[in-house]
Amino acid sequence: MITAHGLTRRYTLPRENLFAPRRETVALAPTDIEIADGEAVGIIGESGSGKSTLIRLLLGLDQPSGGSVSFDGRTVDARASARSLHWLRRETGIVFQDPYASLDPRMTIERIVSEPLWALGIEGDHAARVREVLEDVGLEPEMADRYPHEFSGGQRQRIALARAIAHRPKVLIGDEPLSALDVTVRAQILGLLAELRRRDGLTLVMVSHDIGVVQSLCDTVAVMKDGEIVERGATDDVLRRPQHPYTRRLLAAIPTIG
């Protein structure tokens, strides 16, 4: 479904003074990754390891410094106009980390969830689709007339998930979608993601600091450090028998109760 070859992202740093040479920092070293149709892939690593940069490049939200990305055999050109990338937006949905920041407080829930439908020019009864998808994520259709401030954090994340799947994408990407939620709500959203994946055959890409989330939801896992994928394999194999020293240190840092 998604293939990246030699994907790289470098950023130019500000000059220390007028005469200082320009410096670069590498956010993503040359990276290859393949995500199969229907696969659930977890991407783990410490903050600053390049996880979100990789996701942005795969979605065409940022221009790579080198390498290429293809989606279902079609090249993703991040330099193209927004309209010419509608085909990619139609096939992908994303849920962000902060349910408070990702929803426009001035818009009703109906308008928020229906935004991908009219933005992508999808025909049909948008109001009916909003009601349907709200039920899918465990919310009452009557809530469509309310505003984000009237909901709890868990409900807001359900609304963000409803918006991400309203246009029936093939790929759902979560960029730390559970980290801002409490344990009980996190378990509910986790179960909801698993059910949506099973029912709709979604390809899932999950960026998370929570290794337990990845273990319960993902088939394969990629471990990132300093902009590189240092280990990848079946989730059980990587988490139970890690091969790379960094993966071992990452797993050893998980708090445990004696």
C-alpha positions in Angstrom: 0.0 0.0 0.0 2.8 2.5 1.0 6.4 2.2 -0.1 9.2 4.6 0.7 12.8 4.4 -0.7 15.7 6.4 0.6 13.4 8.9 2.2 15.4 11.7 3.8 14.6 15.0 5.5 17.2 17.7 6.4 16.6 21.1 7.8 18.8 24.2 7.6 19.5 25.7 10.9 19.7 29.5 11.5 23.2 31.1 11.2 24.9 31.7 14.6 26.0 35.1 13.1 26.2 36.8 9.8 29.5 35.2 8.8 28.9 31.7 10.2 28.4 28.9 7.7 25.0 27.4 7.3 24.4 24.2 9.2 22.0 21.3 8.7 20.3 18.9 11.0 19.0 15.5 9.8 15.5 14.7 11.0 15.3 11.6 8.9 18.2 9.6 7.5 17.7 7.6 4.3 14.8 5.3 5.2 13.1 2.4 3.4 9.7 1.2 4.6 6.9 -0.8 3.2 3.4 -1.0 4.6 1.1 -3.7 3.2 -2.6 -3.4 2.5 -4.5 -4.3 5.7 -1.3 -4.3 7.9 -1.1 -2.6 11.3 2.3 -1.0 11.8 3.5 0.6 15.0 6.3 3.2 15.0 8.0 3.6 18.4 11.0 5.6 19.7 11.9 8.5 21.9 10.9 12.1 21.3 12.9 13.5 18.4 13.6 10.2 16.8 11.9 11.1 13.5 8.5 9.3 13.9 6.3 12.3 13.1 8.7 13.5 10.3 8.3 10.1 8.7 4.5 10.2 8.9 4.4 13.7 7.4 6.5 12.6 4.5 4.5 9.5 3.9 1.3 11.6 3.8 2.8 14.2 1.5 2.5 16.9 4.2 6.2 17.8 3.9 8.7 17.7 1.1 11.5 15.2 1.4 15.1 16.2 0.9 15.6 13.0 -1.0 14.0 9.7 -1.8 10.5 8.8 -2.9 7.1 7.7 -1.6 4.4 5.8 -3.5 0.9 5.0 -2.4 -0.8 2.0 -4.0 1.7 2.3 -6.9 1.2 6.0 -7.4 4.0 8.5 -6.7 3.4 11.0 -3.9 4.7 14.5 -5.0 4.6 16.8 -2.0 5.6 19.7 -4.3 2.3 19.4 -6.2 -0.7 21.6 -5.6 -3.1 20.8 -2.8 -5.8 20.0 -5.4 -3.6 17.5 -7.2 -3.1 15.6 -4.0 -6.8 15.1 -3.4 -6.5 11.5 -4.5 -4.1 10.9 -1.5 -6.2 12.8 1.0 -9.2 10.7 -0.2 -7.3 7.5 0.7 -5.9 8.5 4.1 -7.1 9.8 7.4 -5.1 11.0 10.4 -5.8 11.4 14.1 -3.5 13.8 16.0 -2.3 13.7 19.6 -4.2 16.5 21.3 -8.0 16.2 21.1 -8.3 19.8 22.4 -6.1 21.4 19.8 -7.2 19.3 16.7 -10.9 20.5 16.7 -11.9 24.0 15.7 -13.9 25.5 18.7 -16.0 27.6 16.4 -17.4 24.7 14.4 -20.2 22.3 15.3 -19.4 18.6 15.4 -21.4 18.1 12.3 -19.3 20.6 10.4 -16.0 19.2 11.8 -16.8 15.6 10.8 -18.2 16.6 7.4 -15.3 18.7 6.5 -13.4 16.0 4.6 -16.5 15.2 2.7 -17.0 18.6 1.2 -13.3 19.5 1.0 -12.7 16.4 -1.1 -15.8 16.8 -3.2 -17.4 13.5 -2.0 -21.0 13.3 -3.2 -24.0 12.0 -1.1 -25.9 13.0 2.0 -23.2 14.4 4.3 -25.5 14.9 7.2 -26.5 11.2 7.1 -22.9 10.2 6.9 -22.0 12.3 9.9 -24.7 10.6 11.9 -23.5 7.2 10.8 -19.9 7.8 11.6 -20.7 9.3 15.1 -22.6 6.1 15.9 -19.5 4.1 14.7 -17.3 5.8 17.2 -19.8 5.4 20.1 -21.4 8.9 20.1 -25.1 9.9 19.8 -26.1 11.4 16.4 -27.9 14.2 18.3 -24.4 15.4 19.5 -23.8 16.7 16.0 -25.2 20.2 16.8 -22.9 20.7 19.8 -19.4 22.3 20.0 -16.1 20.8 21.0 -16.0 22.5 24.4 -19.1 20.6 25.5 -17.2 17.3 25.3 -14.7 15.5 27.5 -11.2 14.6 26.2 -12.2 11.0 25.3 -15.3 12.2 23.5 -13.2 14.8 21.5 -10.8 12.1 20.4 -13.8 10.0 19.2 -14.9 13.1 17.2 -11.4 13.4 15.7 -11.5 9.7 14.8 -15.0 10.2 13.2 -13.6 13.0 11.1 -10.6 10.8 10.1 -12.8 8.0 8.8 -15.8 10.0 7.5 -14.6 9.8 3.9 -13.9 6.0 4.2 -10.1 6.1 3.8 -8.0 3.0 3.1 -5.2 4.0 5.6 -5.7 5.4 9.1 -2.7 7.1 10.7 -2.6 7.9 14.4 0.2 10.3 15.6 0.2 9.7 19.4 -3.6 9.6 19.4 -3.9 8.1 22.9 -1.2 9.8 24.9 -3.4 12.7 26.1 -6.1 10.4 27.4 -6.6 8.7 30.8 -6.2 4.9 31.1 -9.9 4.0 30.9 -10.6 6.2 27.9 -7.4 5.0 26.2 -8.6 1.4 26.5 -12.0 2.3 25.0 -10.4 4.1 22.0 -7.9 1.2 21.6 -10.8 -1.2 21.3 -12.6 1.1 18.9 -9.6 1.3 16.6 -9.3 -2.5 16.6 -13.0 -2.9 15.8 -12.8 -0.4 12.9 -9.7 -2.1 11.5 -11.4 -5.5 11.6 -14.7 -4.3 10.2 -13.5 -1.9 7.5 -10.2 -3.6 6.6 -8.2 -0.5 7.4 -4.5 -0.3 7.0 -3.3 1.2 10.3 -0.1 3.2 11.1 0.3 4.0 14.8 2.9 6.3 16.2 3.1 5.9 19.9 5.3 6.2 23.0 3.1 3.6 24.6 4.6 0.2 23.8 1.6 -1.5 25.3 -0.7 0.2 22.7 1.5 -1.0 19.9 1.7 -4.5 21.3 -2.0 -4.9 21.5 -2.9 -3.3 18.2 -0.1 -3.7 15.6 1.2 -6.7 13.6 4.6 -5.3 13.0 6.7 -2.6 14.7 9.5 -0.3 13.6 11.9 1.2 16.2 13.3 4.6 15.4 16.4 6.4 16.8 18.1 9.6 15.6 16.1 9.6 12.3 16.7 5.9 11.5 14.7 2.7 11.7 17.1 0.6 13.7 14.9 -2.5 14.0 11.7 -3.8 12.4 9.8 -7.0 12.6 6.8 -8.8 13.9 5.6 -7.1 17.1 6.0 -10.1 19.3 9.4 -10.9 18.0 10.8 -7.3 18.4 9.2 -6.7 21.8 10.0 -10.2 23.3 13.4 -10.8 21.6 14.9 -7.4 20.7 18.1 -7.5 18.7 19.2 -3.9 18.6 20.8 -2.4 21.8 18.6 0.7 21.6 15.4 -1.5 21.5 16.6 -3.3 24.5 17.2 0.0 26.4 13.8 1.3 25.3 12.0 -1.8 26.6 14.1 -1.8 29.8 12.9 1.7 30.5 9.2 0.6 30.8 8.0 1.0 34.4 7.0 -2.3 35.9 5.3 -3.3 39.2 7.0 -5.9 41.2 
